[in-house]
């Protein structure tokens, strides 16, 4: 997903998406180990998206601390 698409989502949606992406990444790793996955670049994209989501979640946390 693009960063612009992720910015429009709420904190709860981002947390849910993070869990889903981590599950997907785990499944991809198992498929790579058992040589079922041909496109190993999918793991790279999943990792990048997880990093984007975690960055946005950190921003949510920082904004709450500054406001509260």
Secondary structure, DSSP 8 states (H G I E B T S, - for coil): --HHHHHTS-HHHHHHHHHHHHHHHHHHHHHHHTT--S-THHHHHHHHHHHHHHHHHHHHHHHHHHH-
